[in-house]
């Protein structure tokens, strides 16, 4: 039966079940690049034991500076069945994971619904939906009650930047609507006695070199729309030019300066955001996971 994929905002309309590839570059079957405990998320996600990350192949943004480009651009990964995916989640739980962290799940959101309905009652730990923020509200609604924590990026305010770096000139409007739906589903942040996040939203924003004014515009727009207490903010300084040296835009060929990140951080604090703020030591390719090996 023909299946036209319309599950993300790009609405490519290709039949992925028949092997046709849309913008995300992956077929309908689950493809997983890595399933392992991961220590480099926000403290309330990683905790002491690590987050049970499942890195999916493909991406509907494929940003020119992506540090996971082997997975997002080149679809590195292994095909797994729904049953095998559930087994991987349960294995991570048994290894001590504080949560199951679905990384770049957007191309598989519809396929995940049945898996999560089956495995979530068995897990006993939160499900984290870790995405680029470019999500379809209609698809997100199908995940209502199946996701505990949303961990979206909010990358850009400016349409020209979004188009140049992620091929998504409508990013701001789409991400704003998606974030509104995420907040409707899971509400404000909730923690357990150990400070681990049980539910809520963490919004990540990566400060890019030469574009601190756009970062400030993002923060102001979010504060105006949602207030500063609806979610936690993770303001990242980890931009690494190693992955963008082939990009013709030379603005991306250097790290973020102390002044650039500091000015955005000052704005976040002035607006009253609470959350997580990075040191410049995080701007290293050493923090990129190794995607080669078995699941």
Buried (B, 14 or more C-beta within 10 A) or exposed (E): EEEBBBBBBBEBEBBBBEEBBBBBBBBBBBBBBBBBBBEBBBEBBBBEBBBBBBBBBBBBBBBBBBBBBBBBBBBBBBEBEBEBBBBBBBBBBEEEBBBBBBBBBBBBBBBBBEBBEEBBEEBEBBBBBBBBBBBBBEBBEBBEEBBBBBBBBBBBBBBEBBBBBBBBBEBBEBBBBBBBBBBEBBEEBEEEEEEBBBBBBBBBBBBBBBBBEBBBBBBBBBBEEBEBEBBBBBBBBBBBBEBBEEBEEEBBBEBBBEEBBBBBBEBBBEBEBEBBBBEEEBBEEEEBBEBEEEB
